[in-house]
Amino acid sequence: MSYNSLIYSVENRVATLTLNRPERFNAFNDELSYELMDGLKQARRDPAARVIVITGAGDKAFCSGQDLKDIAGQKRSLGESVEKRYAPLVRLMQNIEKPIIARVNGVAAGAGAGLVLAADLSVASETASLVFAFINIGLVPDTGTTWQLANRLPPHKAFEIATRGERISATEAFGLGLINRVVPADQLDAEVASLAAVYADKPPVALFLTKKMLHKAATATLDQMLLLEQYYQEIAGNTEDYAEGVNAFVEKRAPVFQGK
């Protein structure tokens, strides 16, 4: 499928979705928001893709959030914008069966920072940064940012980051646990490809069930999770991939998982 503001490609079992508005620092407008959601749905269905990577075009920005010039002077409901664009995007990312990696090639601000946190994994260039900039224009965080910060950080640190609106370097974000890996800019592609290859080889069903369980665990009790583990383990144990994993272990070879 062809898009105007998004590039969709698949190679080596990895679907790459590139936000393609470099002249606007890959900021969201309505078109890009909906194209990204459509691209994610396409990657979800694509049998050639086992992993999804989201990144930005160019080397300056991953995504600078909402394009403020695009909406300047307009009378529009921001609540409706969150309802129709940003909230569905985060829910879709959470529910997609395939692991999503954010390749953070530059600044990720506002909704762009929320997009990074919504991914399952993130790899950032040393030159990248996060900016939770909502407060700087008189708004509150959206794109799931409040949930992410509250679940990843101590309360006082979450409050500080959500309300200061200051740039956080990739290295600092890594130290806070907001980013998985930070590498030199010239090693970003290789690191993302290496990580994607690891997950492309994992058993897809078990991977998705684990993803669902971890999201549920953020708000569940221990007893609820013990029951969910019992239920999902029964599902995983009835897959062909489980049998393949056991056979590969016994035969001392690498397993080949098919997602069945």
DRENSELO-467240 format. One record per residue (C-alpha): residue number from 0; residue in three letters; x, y, z. Coordinates in nm, 4 decimals. Last residue first. Example, Ala and Ser with C-alpha at 12.3 -4.5 7.8 and 13.67 -1.06 7.14 Angstrom:
2
PT  num  residuo        xx        yy        zz
PT    1      ser    1.3670   -0.1060    0.7140
PT    0      ala    1.2300   -0.4500    0.7800
***
This chain:
260
PT  num  residuo        xx        yy        zz
PT  259      lys    0.1537   -2.2253    1.5326
PT  258      gly    0.3848   -1.9271    1.5094
PT  257      gln    0.6417   -2.1068    1.2994
PT  256      phe    0.9340   -2.1420    1.5392
PT  255      val    1.2614   -2.2937    1.4259
PT  254      pro    1.4516   -2.4087    1.7324
PT  253      ala    1.8333   -2.3973    1.7447
PT  252      arg    1.9886   -2.7376    1.7965
PT  251      lys    2.0767   -2.9595    2.0931
PT  250      glu    1.8399   -3.2435    1.9982
PT  249      val    1.6703   -3.2316    2.3396
PT  248      phe    1.6450   -2.8531    2.3283
PT  247      ala    1.5234   -2.8567    1.9679
PT  246      asn    1.2572   -3.1136    2.0558
PT  245      val    1.1363   -2.9029    2.3482
PT  244      gly    1.1183   -2.5867    2.1395
PT  243      glu    0.9460   -2.7648    1.8510
PT  242      ala    0.6809   -2.9034    2.0839
PT  241      tyr    0.6254   -2.5546    2.2256
PT  240      asp    0.6130   -2.4105    1.8733
PT  239      glu    0.3428   -2.6581    1.7778
PT  238      thr    0.1211   -2.4871    2.0319
PT  237      asn   -0.0676   -2.6624    2.3120
PT  236      gly    0.1713   -2.5537    2.5862
PT  235      ala    0.1251   -2.1898    2.4919
PT  234      ile   -0.2513   -2.2082    2.5513
PT  233      glu   -0.2128   -2.3925    2.8816
PT  232      gln    0.0542   -2.1433    2.9847
PT  231      tyr   -0.1921   -1.8645    2.9052
PT  230      tyr   -0.4513   -1.9920    3.1530
PT  229      gln   -0.2073   -2.0718    3.4343
PT  228      glu   -0.0279   -1.7402    3.3884
PT  227      leu   -0.3642   -1.5645    3.4012
PT  226      leu   -0.4492   -1.7370    3.7288
PT  225      leu   -0.1147   -1.6409    3.8822
PT  224      met   -0.1645   -1.2900    3.7455
PT  223      gln   -0.4987   -1.2454    3.9194
PT  222      asp   -0.3524   -1.3787    4.2445
PT  221      leu   -0.0630   -1.1319    4.2234
PT  220      thr   -0.3013   -0.8412    4.1753
PT  219      ala   -0.3480   -0.6630    3.8434
PT  218      thr   -0.2762   -0.3064    3.7230
PT  217      ala    0.0707   -0.3319    3.5687
PT  216      ala    0.0314   -0.7103    3.5406
PT  215      lys   -0.2138   -0.6723    3.2514
PT  214      his    0.0471   -0.5092    3.0291
PT  213      leu    0.2991   -0.7777    3.1268
PT  212      met    0.0501   -1.0545    3.0543
PT  211      lys   -0.0364   -0.9225    2.7103
PT  210      lys    0.3295   -0.9044    2.6079
PT  209      thr    0.3899   -1.2559    2.7417
PT  208      leu    0.0948   -1.3836    2.5392
PT  207      phe    0.2364   -1.2122    2.2310
PT  206      leu    0.5806   -1.3675    2.2693
PT  205      ala    0.4380   -1.7110    2.3474
PT  204      val    0.2364   -1.6980    2.0252
PT  203      pro    0.5220   -1.5615    1.8114
PT  202      pro    0.7925   -1.8131    1.9197
PT  201      lys    1.1183   -1.6094    1.9005
PT  200      asp    1.3324   -1.5931    1.5850
PT  199      ala    1.1973   -1.2550    1.4698
PT  198      tyr    1.2743   -1.1333    1.8204
PT  197      val    1.6479   -1.1866    1.7863
PT  196      ala    1.6492   -1.0501    1.4318
PT  195      ala    1.4801   -0.7295    1.5509
PT  194      leu    1.7534   -0.6793    1.8110
PT  193      ser    2.0307   -0.7214    1.5532
PT  192      ala    1.8561   -0.4967    1.2990
PT  191      val    1.8053   -0.2270    1.5632
PT  190      glu    2.1707   -0.2450    1.6664
PT  189      ala    2.2946   -0.2370    1.3067
PT  188      asp    2.0759    0.0606    1.2195
PT  187      leu    2.1812    0.2577    1.5274
PT  186      gln    2.5557    0.1987    1.4957
PT  185      asp    2.6423    0.5225    1.3134
PT  184      ala    2.4410    0.7227    1.5680
PT  183      pro    2.6364    0.5833    1.8620
PT  182      val    2.4242    0.3502    2.0755
PT  181      val    2.1596    0.3790    2.3480
PT  180      arg    1.9521    0.0782    2.4541
PT  179      asn    1.6260    0.0042    2.6336
PT  178      ile    1.4775    0.3525    2.6688
PT  177      leu    1.2601    0.4844    2.9546
PT  176      gly    1.4559    0.2955    3.2217
PT  175      leu    1.5697    0.6121    3.3991
PT  174      gly    1.9322    0.5527    3.3031
PT  173      phe    1.8279    0.5017    2.9429
PT  172      ala    1.6393    0.8320    2.9478
PT  171      glu    1.9539    0.9993    3.0812
PT  170      thr    2.1612    0.8549    2.7965
PT  169      ala    1.8983    0.9471    2.5384
PT  168      ser    1.9075    1.3034    2.6637
PT  167      ile    1.6034    1.4468    2.8394
PT  166      arg    1.4814    1.7820    2.7066
PT  165      glu    1.2737    1.9799    2.9520
PT  164      gly    0.8956    1.9981    2.9883
PT  163      arg    0.9223    2.0302    3.3662
PT  162      thr    0.5746    1.8881    3.4370
PT  161      ala    0.5743    1.5310    3.3104
PT  160      ile    0.9400    1.4735    3.3973
PT  159      glu    0.9038    1.6088    3.7496
PT  158      phe    0.5783    1.4270    3.8186
PT  157      ala    0.7222    1.0934    3.7044
PT  156      lys    1.0268    1.1542    3.9235
PT  155      his    0.8144    1.2263    4.2315
PT  154      pro    0.5948    0.9222    4.1703
PT  153      pro    0.8827    0.6756    4.1253
PT  152      leu    0.9192    0.5784    3.7587
PT  151      arg    0.8059    0.3144    3.5112
PT  150      asn    0.4364    0.2713    3.5909
PT  149      ala    0.3626    0.6396    3.6497
PT  148      leu    0.5636    0.7399    3.3418
PT  147      gln    0.3828    0.4944    3.1154
PT  146      trp    0.0355    0.5689    3.2470
PT  145      thr    0.0886    0.9461    3.2157
PT  144      thr    0.2335    0.9082    2.8643
PT  143      gly   -0.0553    0.7080    2.7200
PT  142      thr   -0.0625    0.9232    2.4059
PT  141      asp   -0.1517    1.2229    2.6265
PT  140      pro    0.0327    1.4592    2.8603
PT  139      val   -0.1504    1.7726    2.9795
PT  138      leu   -0.1566    2.0994    2.7868
PT  137      gly   -0.0469    2.4588    2.8466
PT  136      ile    0.2032    2.4879    2.5624
PT  135      asn    0.5138    2.4029    2.7669
PT  134      ile    0.3193    2.1475    2.9721
PT  133      phe    0.2880    1.9183    2.6699
PT  132      ala    0.6633    1.9075    2.6082
PT  131      phe    0.7557    1.5632    2.7335
PT  130      val    1.0872    1.5914    2.5497
PT  129      leu    1.2881    1.2787    2.4747
PT  128      ser    1.6330    1.2897    2.3167
PT  127      ala    1.8407    1.1431    2.0366
PT  126      thr    2.2087    1.2169    1.9695
PT  125      glu    2.3260    0.8985    2.1403
PT  124      ser    2.0980    0.7136    1.8984
PT  123      ala    1.8104    0.5300    2.0555
PT  122      val    1.6859    0.1711    2.0708
PT  121      ser    1.3380    0.1112    2.2079
PT  120      leu    1.1388   -0.1959    2.3033
PT  119      asp    0.7692   -0.2767    2.3416
PT  118      ala    0.6645    0.0548    2.1881
PT  117      ala    0.4246    0.2762    2.3840
PT  116      leu    0.7149    0.4620    2.5470
PT  115      val    0.8501    0.5682    2.2075
PT  114      leu    0.5041    0.6768    2.0909
PT  113      gly    0.4593    0.8841    2.4065
PT  112      ala    0.7835    1.0644    2.3215
PT  111      gly    0.6420    1.1349    1.9759
PT  110      ala    0.3155    1.2514    2.1332
PT  109      gly    0.5154    1.5253    2.3017
PT  108      ala    0.8709    1.5182    2.1694
PT  107      ala    1.0966    1.2490    2.0258
PT  106      val    1.4220    1.4077    1.9081
PT  105      gly    1.6457    1.1994    1.6864
PT  104      asn    1.6943    0.8467    1.5507
PT  103      val    1.4750    0.6613    1.7988
PT  102      arg    1.4206    0.3201    1.6419
PT  101      ala    1.1078    0.2179    1.8354
PT  100      ile    1.0671   -0.1591    1.8378
PT   99      ile    0.7259   -0.3263    1.8251
PT   98      pro    0.6853   -0.6941    1.9102
PT   97      lys    0.4095   -0.8710    1.7136
PT   96      glu    0.0630   -0.9606    1.8438
PT   95      ile   -0.0671   -0.6066    1.8197
PT   94      asn   -0.2757   -0.5226    2.1266
PT   93      gln   -0.0508   -0.2641    2.2910
PT   92      met    0.0301   -0.0915    1.9631
PT   91      leu   -0.3392   -0.0741    1.8749
PT   90      arg   -0.4266    0.0713    2.2140
PT   89      val   -0.1571    0.3377    2.1709
PT   88      leu   -0.2833    0.4351    1.8246
PT   87      pro   -0.6467    0.4324    1.9359
PT   86      ala   -0.5602    0.6814    2.2151
PT   85      tyr   -0.3654    0.9123    1.9816
PT   84      arg   -0.6011    0.9573    1.6893
PT   83      lys   -0.9770    0.9468    1.7507
PT   82      glu   -1.0021    1.0028    2.1264
PT   81      val   -0.6951    1.2267    2.1499
PT   80      ser   -0.8259    1.4443    1.8666
PT   79      glu   -1.1702    1.4474    2.0255
PT   78      gly   -1.0187    1.5764    2.3479
PT   77      leu   -0.8315    1.8383    2.1483
PT   76      ser   -1.1602    1.9693    2.0127
PT   75      arg   -1.0891    2.2081    1.7296
PT   74      lys   -1.0948    2.5801    1.6615
PT   73      gln   -0.8081    2.6276    1.4217
PT   72      gly   -0.5650    2.9202    1.4448
PT   71      ala   -0.2612    2.6938    1.4575
PT   70      ile   -0.3550    2.3333    1.3755
PT   69      asp   -0.0904    2.2458    1.1155
PT   68      lys    0.1600    2.4842    1.2721
PT   67      leu    0.1320    2.2827    1.5926
PT   66      asp    0.2338    1.9587    1.4231
PT   65      gln    0.1623    1.7172    1.7081
PT   64      gly    0.4674    1.5334    1.8349
PT   63      ser    0.8259    1.5938    1.7246
PT   62      cys    0.8693    1.2428    1.5859
PT   61      phe    1.1954    1.0521    1.5419
PT   60      ala    1.3754    1.3719    1.4557
PT   59      lys    1.7088    1.4988    1.3297
PT   58      asp    1.8567    1.2111    1.1275
PT   57      gly    1.6116    1.1819    0.8400
PT   56      ala    1.2851    0.9913    0.8307
PT   55      gly    1.1436    0.8729    1.1619
PT   54      thr    1.1218    0.5262    1.3102
PT   53      ile    0.8797    0.2450    1.3936
PT   52      val    1.0028   -0.1143    1.3722
PT   51      ile    0.7640   -0.4106    1.3616
PT   50      val    0.8685   -0.7750    1.4105
PT   49      arg    0.7443   -1.1035    1.2574
PT   48      ala    0.6625   -0.9630    0.9148
PT   47      ala    0.6208   -1.1783    0.6024
PT   46      pro    0.2746   -1.2906    0.7134
PT   45      asp    0.1552   -0.9269    0.6976
PT   44      arg   -0.1637   -0.8913    0.8994
PT   43      arg   -0.0115   -0.6975    1.1913
PT   42      ala    0.2104   -0.5060    0.9503
PT   41      gln   -0.1012   -0.3868    0.7653
PT   40      lys   -0.2666   -0.2887    1.0922
PT   39      leu    0.0457   -0.0952    1.1895
PT   38      gly    0.0459    0.0779    0.8515
PT   37      asp   -0.3185    0.1753    0.8955
PT   36      met   -0.2464    0.3253    1.2360
PT   35      leu    0.0544    0.5082    1.0941
PT   34      glu   -0.1546    0.6339    0.8013
PT   33      tyr   -0.4192    0.7658    1.0395
PT   32      ser   -0.1741    0.9672    1.2457
PT   31      leu    0.0220    1.0790    0.9386
PT   30      glu   -0.2896    1.2197    0.7724
PT   29      asp   -0.4191    1.3983    1.0808
PT   28      asn   -0.0884    1.5757    1.1368
PT   27      phe    0.1886    1.4293    1.3460
PT   26      ala    0.5360    1.5770    1.3390
PT   25      asn    0.8083    1.4006    1.1405
PT   24      phe    1.0510    1.6888    1.2045
PT   23      arg    0.8288    1.9054    0.9806
PT   22      glu    1.0636    1.8863    0.6793
PT   21      pro    1.1262    1.5242    0.7778
PT   20      arg    0.7611    1.4295    0.7202
PT   19      asn    0.8015    1.0583    0.6538
PT   18      leu    0.7247    0.8583    0.9668
PT   17      thr    0.8959    0.5329    0.8736
PT   16      leu    0.7189    0.2031    0.9367
PT   15      thr    0.9600   -0.0887    0.9095
PT   14      ala    0.8214   -0.4422    0.8854
PT   13      val    1.0862   -0.6960    0.9845
PT   12      arg    1.0877   -1.0555    0.8547
PT   11      asn    1.4262   -0.9968    0.6815
PT   10      glu    1.2852   -0.6995    0.4897
PT    9      val    0.9446   -0.5352    0.4882
PT    8      ser    0.8729   -0.1739    0.3921
PT    7      tyr    0.6130    0.0916    0.4708
PT    6      ile    0.6955    0.4607    0.4274
PT    5      leu    0.4532    0.7057    0.5848
PT    4      ser    0.3378    1.0581    0.4979
PT    3      asn    0.1787    1.0058    0.1554
PT    2      tyr    0.1109    0.6330    0.1741
PT    1      ser    0.1183    0.3519   -0.0819
PT    0      met    0.0000    0.0000    0.0000
***
